[in-house]
Amino acid sequence: MSAKKKSKPAFSPKAGTQSMAEHRFLFHKGRDYRAYEFLGAHILGGSGVGLTPEDVNIRGTETGQGDGQPSAPGAGSSGRPRRAGLSGVVFRVWAPRAAAVALVGDFNSWDPSASPMQRLDEDDSIWEVVQTDAKEGDLYKYVITDDHGRQVYKADPYAFSAEAGGPEDGHMRASVVWDPCKPFRWNDLAWRRRRDSCNPYRSPMNIYECHLGSWRRKEDGSFYSYRELAGSLIPYVKRMGYTHLELLPIMEYPYEGSWGYQITGYYAVTSRYGTPEDFRYFVNKAHEAGIGVILDWVPAHFPRDEHGLASFDGYPLYEDSDPLKREHKGWGTLAFDFGRPEVISFLISNAFFYCDVYHVDGLRVDAVAAMLYLDYDRGDGEWRPNRYGGNKNLEAIAFLQNMNRDVLGNYPGVLTIAEESTAWPSVTRPPSVDGLGFNFKWNMGWMNDALQYFQTDPLWRRGSHNKLTFSITYAYSENFILPISHDEVVHGKKSLLDKMPGEYEDKFAQLRVFYAYMFTHPGKKLTFMGAEFGQFIEWNEERELDWMLLDYEKHRKLQSFVRELNHYYTDTDALWETDDTFDGFRWIDADNADDNVFTYMRFSRNQKTVLIALNLSGKDFPEFDIGVPAASAYWRAVDTDMKRNGGTGTRRKSVYHVADGGCNGYAQHITLPLPKFSAIILEKEG
């Protein structure tokens, strides 16, 4: 698929330039893409988030119940009196059907009667109070009273930070006051300029997917902080030759076993690993090292936890009001209401927030299929057709198109990536031609077929030969990433190494061939942490990876091979420059199922040629002929069977000269040994 033309974004003013009136108007239209500047907790008299004291309705004093008398009439955007020089924190929350809302926190001894909030005169769906004795670092919650008199303590949907720990530790999962515009010394301007000017479709992309809490842990089992990980994880990723680091969700979440995919605090980076400043430091260090940071993002659904978004004002608010669209029963979660403008503002603002405040380089959108289909994981009678009688969620489609158009239009170097597991067409085409507008899509078909083939006993692979060839027929229909993600090494699926059949030695040999196949197949790359050194047991979020395996030679050599392959991939334009065009790939022999051998070529735009030969059988071929284009010789670039990589060292030659004699439709050929379970990457001379 050729590089797409970006759709024109909707107007999005520069951060910090909108008035309250503009925020309110756009918020209710689903077009306030920086709603976090208006809603939530904002420190007054400090750096602010674009709102001055003149933009604040006077709703309180030190107890939240002042006389509201201004020192002089103001002409602020709300049309109410203002007080110059106001200090403290202004709190605003959207809760249209609440009967009453109160602010509780460290500043008022958590007394629900101390700081009642009032509806804005201009917008009775939004509640506000100024707490003049509140400060950064204070814990707080909203007490929402519904029209039946029931009270629920809620975290702030727009909170910028959250309390560490949960009820099991004696904590309340409270929100924390934090100023997202406080000064921070970013050193990534050069990085962002390079990022914004490059063509991602014709650039190398090799993503290391990581769960911060289980990459490494301290001896006592506690987590490393963002700052500590900046000093260990980032140098490791750089040394190993990855270009990007993708983090499983770091937005605040209560349940460790959800891996972060059940979020309650969309604007708060999880306090498990430190503060918002610490995470800024982490991203900054990644950029200094030339590593992009991609966040997993979950706009499809959220958990039912009482302190979170569920029934926020006593009724469905963030979730869909239609019971046939509201739930994802398989996950036990609630679906966002994509037809509600305020929810759209909440979600797209969240995407803008991480680009603005944390300088992230991409968002990988989780569970896109669950958003696109009204009947996703629903049986007969459990879903309602759209207005045309079909199963497409038209509102979710519009949300994804608008999100992609406006995020990519306002942040030209930021990537959006879809985890979309069906054959939905045009995921990576622009909305202007009815696409969803993502930059990239995970190639789940390639992943499933490739893993099925490699898990098949070599004696029976002949019958599955097309599992490794079929993907080329659609490899250019989208801009693809080849994903070997966390989902493939849990729930009884085995680790990537253990998926390989045979004895221990054969498992390593076949895994090296798998990597050679993956890194020479069209598409960008993603692998989950631990696979690079042969983690043998499945991933467990409750413990660190088995780094002690590197005490064993086979695992050390596998890690060294992956590092070599990563760097070779980045340095070899034929392996990534033509990922978006059929001109970049050609089979030499796609049909040798009897021998389980695959031979093909990749090309750069200036016709640099890379030749790949894979032997996935359990037999050796001492002399194997491969037809090649005219050249004097082909030299060995990567060999999975070299002794330093853990192989047998059968191929002793580094250069293979071309000989006359037809083979595979070419007038000349090279002859080389193909040991069992091995791959070789050759480059054409000249």
C-alpha positions in Angstrom: 0.0 0.0 0.0 1.4 3.4 -0.9 1.9 6.1 1.7 -1.4 7.7 2.4 -2.2 11.4 2.0 -3.2 12.9 5.3 -6.7 14.2 5.7 -7.1 17.8 6.7 -7.6 18.1 10.4 -10.4 20.0 12.1 -9.4 23.3 13.6 -7.5 22.8 16.9 -6.2 25.9 18.6 -2.8 25.9 20.2 -2.7 24.6 23.7 -3.6 27.1 26.3 -5.4 29.6 24.0 -9.1 28.7 24.5 -11.4 30.6 26.8 -13.9 28.9 29.0 -16.7 29.8 26.7 -14.9 28.2 23.8 -14.1 25.1 25.8 -17.8 24.7 26.9 -19.1 25.2 23.3 -16.6 22.7 21.7 -16.9 20.2 24.6 -20.6 19.7 24.0 -20.0 19.5 20.2 -17.5 16.7 20.6 -14.7 19.0 19.3 -12.9 20.2 22.4 -9.7 18.4 21.9 -8.0 20.0 24.9 -10.9 19.6 27.4 -8.3 18.8 30.0 -7.4 22.5 30.1 -10.9 23.2 31.4 -12.1 20.2 33.3 -10.3 18.5 36.3 -8.2 20.3 38.9 -6.2 23.4 37.9 -3.8 25.3 40.0 -4.4 29.0 40.0 -1.6 31.6 40.3 1.0 29.2 39.0 1.9 28.0 35.6 -1.7 27.2 34.8 -3.1 25.3 31.8 -4.1 28.3 29.8 -6.8 29.5 32.2 -6.2 32.6 34.4 -8.1 33.7 37.5 -10.2 35.8 35.2 -11.6 32.5 33.7 -12.7 31.1 37.1 -16.1 31.4 38.6 -15.7 32.4 42.2 -17.3 29.5 44.1 -15.4 29.4 47.4 -12.7 30.5 49.8 -10.5 28.4 52.0 -13.5 26.2 52.9 -14.9 26.3 49.4 -17.9 28.5 50.5 -16.7 32.1 50.2 -18.8 35.2 49.7 -17.9 35.3 46.0 -17.5 39.1 46.0 -15.1 40.3 43.4 -12.6 43.0 43.8 -13.8 44.5 40.6 -16.2 43.4 37.8 -14.5 41.2 35.3 -15.1 40.5 31.7 -14.1 36.9 31.8 -15.5 34.4 29.3 -18.2 33.1 31.6 -19.7 36.5 32.2 -19.5 36.1 36.0 -17.6 38.3 38.5 -13.9 37.6 38.8 -11.3 38.1 41.5 -7.9 39.2 40.5 -4.9 37.3 42.0 -6.9 34.3 43.0 -4.9 31.4 44.3 -5.6 27.8 45.1 -7.1 25.2 42.8 -10.2 25.3 40.7 -12.0 21.9 40.3 -14.5 21.2 37.6 -16.4 18.1 36.8 -19.0 17.1 34.2 -21.9 15.4 35.9 -25.2 16.6 34.3 -27.6 14.4 36.2 -26.1 14.5 39.6 -28.4 16.0 42.3 -25.4 17.4 44.2 -21.6 17.2 44.0 -19.1 17.9 46.7 -15.3 18.1 46.8 -13.4 16.2 49.5 -9.7 15.9 50.1 -6.7 16.5 52.3 -7.6 20.2 52.4 -11.0 19.8 54.1 -10.4 16.6 56.2 -12.5 14.7 53.6 -15.7 16.3 54.9 -18.5 16.1 52.3 -20.2 19.1 53.8 -17.1 21.4 53.6 -16.8 22.2 49.9 -20.1 21.8 48.0 -19.7 22.4 44.2 -22.1 24.5 42.2 -23.3 24.2 38.7 -22.0 26.8 36.2 -24.7 29.4 35.4 -23.7 29.1 31.8 -23.7 25.3 31.7 -25.5 23.4 34.4 -23.9 20.1 33.4 -20.6 21.2 34.8 -19.9 21.7 38.5 -17.2 23.9 39.9 -15.5 25.0 43.2 -12.4 27.0 44.0 -10.5 25.5 47.0 -8.1 28.3 47.9 -6.1 26.2 50.4 -5.7 23.2 48.1 -2.2 22.7 46.6 -0.2 20.4 44.4 0.1 16.9 45.8 -3.3 17.0 47.7 -5.5 13.9 47.4 -9.1 14.5 46.4 -12.3 13.0 45.2 -15.8 14.0 44.2 -18.8 13.0 46.2 -21.6 12.4 43.7 -25.2 12.4 45.0 -27.8 11.0 42.6 -31.4 11.9 42.6 -32.2 8.9 44.9 -29.9 10.3 47.5 -27.2 7.7 47.0 -23.6 9.0 47.4 -20.6 7.6 45.6 -17.0 8.8 46.0 -15.5 9.2 42.5 -12.0 9.8 41.2 -11.7 12.8 38.8 -12.0 11.6 35.2 -9.6 14.4 34.2 -7.2 13.9 37.1 -3.5 14.3 36.1 -2.2 12.1 38.8 -3.6 9.4 41.1 -2.9 7.9 44.5 -0.4 5.0 44.7 -1.9 1.8 46.0 -5.4 0.6 46.6 -7.8 -0.4 49.4 -5.6 -3.4 50.2 -2.9 -0.9 51.2 -5.3 1.3 53.1 -5.6 3.8 50.2 -8.7 5.2 48.5 -7.6 5.4 44.9 -8.0 9.1 45.1 -7.0 11.7 42.5 -4.0 13.9 43.1 -3.6 17.6 42.2 -0.8 18.1 39.7 0.1 20.9 37.3 0.8 19.5 33.8 2.2 22.8 32.7 4.9 23.1 35.3 8.3 23.7 33.8 10.2 20.7 32.5 13.5 20.8 30.6 12.8 18.9 27.5 15.9 18.0 25.4 14.0 16.4 22.5 13.5 19.2 20.0 15.9 17.7 17.5 14.3 14.3 17.9 10.8 15.6 17.3 11.9 17.5 14.3 13.5 14.4 12.8 10.4 12.4 13.7 8.0 14.9 12.1 10.0 15.1 8.9 10.5 11.4 8.2 8.2 9.1 6.2 7.3 6.3 8.6 6.2 4.0 5.8 9.7 4.1 4.2 11.7 4.0 7.5 12.8 1.2 9.7 10.4 0.4 12.6 11.4 -2.3 15.1 9.3 -2.1 18.3 10.1 -3.6 21.7 6.8 -4.1 23.5 7.2 -3.9 27.2 5.3 -4.2 30.5 7.2 -1.9 32.9 6.2 -3.8 36.0 7.6 -7.1 34.9 10.6 -6.3 32.7 12.7 -6.2 35.8 11.9 -6.0 39.5 13.9 -5.2 42.6 15.2 -8.0 44.8 12.2 -7.4 47.2 9.8 -7.7 44.3 8.9 -4.0 44.2 8.7 -2.0 40.9 11.5 0.1 39.5 10.5 3.7 38.9 10.2 5.5 35.6 13.5 7.3 36.4 15.2 4.0 37.3 13.9 2.4 34.1 15.2 5.3 32.1 18.6 4.3 33.2 18.3 0.6 32.5 15.5 -0.2 30.0 16.2 2.6 27.5 20.0 1.8 27.2 19.0 -1.9 26.8 16.6 -1.1 24.0 19.1 1.2 22.3 21.9 -1.4 22.6 19.7 -4.2 21.2 18.9 -2.1 18.1 15.2 -1.4 18.5 13.8 1.8 17.2 10.7 2.2 19.3 9.5 1.2 22.8 5.8 0.3 23.1 4.5 0.3 26.7 1.5 -1.7 27.8 -0.9 0.9 29.3 0.6 3.3 31.8 -2.7 5.2 32.4 -3.9 4.5 36.0 -5.6 1.2 36.5 -6.7 -0.7 39.7 -6.4 -4.4 38.7 -2.8 -5.6 38.2 -4.1 -8.7 36.3 -5.6 -6.4 33.6 -2.0 -5.5 32.5 -3.3 -1.9 32.3 -6.1 -2.5 29.8 -8.8 -1.6 32.4 -8.2 2.1 32.9 -9.9 4.3 35.6 -7.6 7.3 35.2 -7.1 8.1 31.6 -5.1 11.3 32.2 -3.0 10.0 35.1 0.1 8.0 34.4 0.1 5.1 36.9 1.7 6.0 40.2 3.1 2.4 40.4 6.3 3.6 38.9 6.5 7.2 40.1 5.2 10.7 39.3 4.1 12.4 36.1 7.5 14.3 36.2 9.2 10.9 36.4 7.4 9.7 33.3 8.3 12.9 31.4 11.9 12.2 32.4 11.6 8.7 31.0 10.2 9.9 27.6 12.9 12.6 27.4 15.6 10.1 28.0 14.2 7.8 25.3 14.2 10.6 22.8 17.8 11.6 23.8 18.7 8.0 22.9 16.8 8.1 19.6 14.0 5.8 20.8 10.4 6.6 20.0 7.8 5.9 22.7 4.4 4.4 21.8 1.6 4.0 24.4 -1.1 1.4 24.3 -4.4 3.3 24.5 -7.8 1.8 25.3 -10.7 4.0 24.0 -12.9 0.9 23.5 -14.0 0.1 27.1 -13.4 0.8 30.8 -13.9 -1.2 34.0 -16.9 -1.1 36.4 -14.9 0.0 39.5 -17.1 2.2 41.6 -14.5 5.0 41.9 -14.1 5.1 38.1 -16.2 6.2 35.2 -19.0 3.7 35.6 -22.4 5.4 36.2 -20.5 8.5 37.0 -23.4 10.8 37.9 -25.7 8.0 39.0 -26.6 7.1 35.4 -24.7 5.9 32.3 -22.6 8.8 31.3 -19.3 7.7 29.8 -20.8 4.3 28.9 -23.6 3.8 26.4 -27.1 4.2 27.7 -28.3 1.4 25.4 -28.1 -1.9 27.3 -27.4 -3.7 24.1 -24.3 -1.6 23.4 -23.2 -0.9 27.0 -21.3 -4.0 28.0 -18.5 -6.2 26.8 -19.5 -9.3 28.8 -16.4 -11.3 27.8 -14.2 -8.7 29.6 -16.7 -7.6 32.2 -16.3 -4.0 31.1 -18.4 -1.1 29.8 -18.2 0.3 26.3 -17.8 4.1 25.7 -20.7 5.9 24.3 -19.3 7.0 20.9 -22.5 8.9 20.1 -22.1 11.3 23.0 -20.2 14.5 22.1 -18.7 15.0 25.5 -17.3 11.4 25.5 -15.7 12.1 22.2 -14.1 15.3 23.6 -12.9 13.3 26.6 -11.2 10.6 24.5 -9.7 12.7 21.7 -8.5 15.2 24.3 -6.8 12.3 26.0 -4.9 11.5 22.9 -3.9 15.2 22.5 -2.9 15.2 26.2 -0.2 12.6 25.8 1.2 14.3 22.7 1.1 17.7 24.4 2.2 16.9 27.9 4.4 13.8 27.5 5.7 14.2 23.9 4.7 10.6 23.1 5.4 9.4 19.5 2.5 7.1 19.0 -0.7 5.5 20.3 -1.5 1.8 19.7 -5.3 1.6 19.9 -6.4 -1.6 21.6 -9.4 -3.8 20.7 -10.4 -1.8 17.6 -12.6 -4.7 16.4 -14.7 -4.4 19.6 -15.4 -0.8 18.6 -16.2 -1.4 14.9 -18.8 -4.2 15.2 -22.1 -3.9 17.1 -22.2 -7.7 17.3 -18.7 -8.2 18.6 -18.7 -11.0 21.2 -22.5 -10.8 21.2 -25.0 -13.5 20.3 -28.4 -13.4 18.7 -30.7 -10.9 20.5 -27.7 -9.3 22.3 -27.2 -6.5 19.8 -29.2 -4.0 17.8 -28.5 -3.3 14.1 -27.6 0.2 13.0 -30.0 2.5 11.1 -29.1 0.7 7.8 -29.7 -2.8 9.3 -26.0 -3.7 9.5 -23.6 -4.6 12.2 -21.2 -1.7 11.9 -21.0 0.7 14.8 -21.3 3.9 12.8 -20.6 6.2 15.8 -17.4 4.3 16.7 -16.2 4.5 13.0 -16.8 8.2 13.0 -14.9 8.6 16.3 -11.9 6.7 15.0 -11.8 8.6 11.7 -12.0 12.0 13.6 -9.5 10.9 16.2 -6.9 9.9 13.5 -7.6 12.9 11.3 -7.1 15.4 14.1 -4.3 13.7 16.0 -2.3 13.1 12.9 -3.2 16.5 11.5 -2.0 18.3 14.6 1.0 16.1 15.4 2.5 15.1 12.0 5.1 12.8 13.4 2.9 10.9 15.8 1.7 7.5 14.8 -1.6 5.8 15.4 -1.7 2.0 15.2 -4.7 -0.3 15.1 -4.9 -3.6 16.8 -7.7 -4.8 14.5 -8.2 -8.5 14.3 -10.7 -8.8 11.4 -10.6 -8.2 7.6 -12.1 -4.7 8.0 -11.0 -2.8 4.8 -9.0 0.4 4.6 -7.9 0.6 8.2 -4.8 2.6 7.1 -6.4 4.6 4.4 -7.5 8.2 5.1 -11.0 9.1 6.1 -11.4 11.1 3.0 -11.6 7.8 1.0 -13.7 6.1 3.7 -10.7 4.6 5.6 -10.3 4.7 9.4 -7.1 6.8 9.0 -4.6 4.8 11.1 -0.9 4.9 10.1 -0.5 1.2 10.7 -2.4 -1.9 11.5 -1.2 -5.1 13.3 -1.1 -7.9 10.8 -2.9 -10.5 12.9 -3.4 -12.8 9.9 0.4 -13.0 9.3 1.0 -13.7 13.0 -1.6 -16.5 13.3 -0.4 -18.2 10.1 3.3 -17.9 10.9 2.9 -19.2 14.4 0.7 -22.1 13.2 3.3 -23.1 10.6 6.2 -23.0 13.0 4.3 -24.9 15.7 3.7 -27.7 13.2 5.9 -30.8 13.4 8.5 -30.5 10.5 7.3 -33.8 9.2 3.9 -32.3 8.5 4.8 -28.8 7.4 4.4 -29.7 3.7 0.7 -29.5 4.2 0.9 -26.0 5.7 3.3 -24.5 3.2 0.9 -21.7 2.2 0.8 -20.5 5.8 4.1 -18.7 5.0 3.3 -17.7 1.5 -0.3 -16.5 1.6 0.5 -13.3 3.5 2.4 -11.9 0.6 -0.9 -11.7 -1.4 -2.2 -9.1 1.0 1.0 -7.7 2.5 0.5 -4.3 0.7 -3.3 -3.9 1.2 -2.6 -2.0 4.4 0.4 -0.5 6.1 1.2 -3.4 8.4 3.2 -4.1 11.5 4.1 -7.8 12.1 3.2 -8.3 15.8 4.5 -11.0 18.2 2.9 -9.4 21.2 2.2 -10.2 24.8 -1.1 -11.8 23.8 0.8 -14.6 22.1 2.8 -15.7 25.2 0.1 -16.1 27.8 -3.0 -18.2 28.7 -1.4 -21.5 27.7 -0.1 -20.4 24.4 3.5 -21.0 25.5 6.5 -18.6 25.1 7.8 -17.9 21.6 10.8 -20.3 22.1 8.6 -23.1 23.6 6.2 -22.9 20.6 8.9 -24.3 18.5 8.7 -28.1 18.2 11.5 -30.6 18.8 14.5 -30.9 21.2 16.0 -27.9 23.0 18.6 -27.3 20.3 16.0 -27.5 17.5 13.8 -25.0 19.3 16.6 -22.4 19.3 17.4 -23.1 15.7 13.8 -22.7 14.5 13.3 -19.5 16.6 16.3 -18.0 14.8 14.8 -18.9 11.5 11.5 -17.4 12.6 13.2 -14.1 13.3 14.9 -14.2 9.9 11.6 -14.8 8.2 9.9 -12.1 10.2 12.6 -9.5 9.6 12.7 -10.1 5.9 8.9 -10.2 5.4 7.3 -6.9 4.3 6.0 -4.9 7.3 7.3 -3.2 10.4 8.2 -5.3 13.4 7.1 -5.8 17.0 8.2 -8.3 19.5 7.3 -8.7 23.2 10.0 -8.4 25.9 11.8 -11.7 26.7 11.5 -13.3 23.3 14.9 -11.7 22.3 16.8 -14.0 24.8 14.5 -17.0 24.8 12.2 -16.6 27.8 11.0 -20.2 28.2 8.0 -19.9 30.4 5.0 -17.8 29.6 4.9 -14.2 30.6 3.7 -13.5 34.1 2.9 -9.9 35.1 3.6 -10.7 38.7 7.3 -11.4 38.3 10.3 -10.2 36.3 11.6 -11.9 33.2 14.0 -14.8 33.7 17.1 -12.8 33.1 19.2 -15.6 34.8 18.7 -17.5 31.5 21.5 -15.3 30.1 23.9 -17.4 32.3 23.4 -20.1 29.7 25.2 -20.1 26.4 22.2 -20.8 24.1 20.2 -17.9 25.5 23.2 -15.5 25.3 23.8 -16.5 21.7 20.1 -16.0 20.9 20.2 -12.5 22.4 23.4 -11.7 20.5 21.8 -13.0 17.2 18.7 -10.9 17.7 20.8 -7.8 18.4 22.8 -8.5 15.2 19.6 -9.0 13.2 18.0 -5.8 14.6 21.0 -3.7 13.6 21.2 -5.3 10.2 17.5 -4.6 9.6 17.9 -0.9 10.6 20.9 -0.6 8.3 19.4 -2.3 5.3 17.0 -0.2 3.4 15.8 -3.1 1.2 14.1 -4.5 4.3 12.0 -1.5 5.1 12.1 1.2 2.3 9.6 -0.7 0.1 7.2 -2.0 2.7 4.5 0.0 0.9 4.9 -1.3 -2.6 4.8 -4.7 -4.4 8.1 -3.6 -6.1 9.9 -4.5 -2.9 9.4 -8.3 -2.9 9.8 -11.1 -5.3 9.5 -14.9 -4.8 12.3 -17.0 -6.2 10.6 -20.2 -5.2 7.3 -20.1 -3.3 6.3 -23.7 -4.0 9.0 -26.0 -2.6 6.7 -27.6 -0.1 8.4 -31.0 -0.4 11.6 -29.6 1.0 10.1 -26.9 3.3 12.4 -24.4 1.7 11.4 -20.8 0.9 13.5 -18.4 -1.2 12.8 -14.8 -2.1 14.2 -11.4 -2.5 13.7 -7.9 -1.1 14.6 -4.7 -3.0 15.3 -1.1 -2.0 14.2 1.8 -4.1 17.6 1.9 -5.8 17.3 -1.8 -6.4 19.7 -3.0 -3.8 19.0 -6.7 -3.6 18.8 -9.0 -0.5 18.2 -12.7 -1.0 16.7 -14.9 1.7 16.7 -18.7 1.9 14.9 -20.5 4.7 15.1 -24.3 5.4 12.4 -25.3 7.8 12.8 -29.0 7.3 14.7 -31.3 9.6 17.1 -32.4 6.9 20.3 -31.0 5.6 20.9 -30.0 1.9 24.7 -30.0 1.4 24.3 -28.4 -2.1 21.2 -26.4 -2.8 20.7 -24.5 -6.0 18.9 -21.1 -6.0 18.2 -19.2 -9.2 19.3 -15.6 -9.0 19.4 -12.4 -11.1 22.6 -11.7 -13.0 25.5 -10.8 -10.7 29.0 -11.9 -10.1 28.4 -13.0 -6.5 26.3 -12.9 -3.4 27.8 -12.3 0.0 26.6 -13.6 3.3 25.1 -10.9 5.6 23.3 -12.9 8.3 23.5 -16.6 8.9 21.3 -18.2 11.7 23.6 -21.3 11.6 26.8 -19.6 12.5 28.4 -20.9 15.6 28.4 -17.5 17.3 24.6 -17.6 16.8 24.2 -21.1 18.3 24.3 -23.0 15.0 26.6 -25.7 13.5 28.8 -23.5 11.4 28.2 -25.6 8.3 28.3 -22.7 5.9 32.0 -21.8 5.9 32.0 -19.5 2.8 31.1 -15.9 3.0 30.8 -15.3 -0.7 28.8 -17.4 -3.2 29.7 -16.9 -6.9 27.1 -17.1 -9.6 27.3 -20.0 -12.0 25.6 -20.4 -15.4 22.7 -22.8 -15.6 19.0 -22.2 -15.4 17.2 -22.5 -12.0 13.9 -21.1 -10.7 13.3 -19.2 -14.0 16.7 -17.5 -13.9 19.6 -18.2 -16.3 22.1 -18.5 -13.5 22.2 -19.7 -9.9 24.3 -20.0 -6.8 24.9 -23.2 -4.8 25.2 -23.3 -1.1 24.6 -25.6 1.8 21.2 -25.4 3.6 21.5 -27.0 7.0 18.3 -28.1 8.7 16.4 -25.3 10.5 18.5 -22.5 9.2 18.2 -19.3 7.3 20.7 -17.2 5.4 20.4 -13.6 4.2 22.7 -12.7 1.2 23.4 -9.4 -0.5 23.9 -9.0 -4.2 27.4 -7.7 -5.1 27.5 -4.4 -6.9 
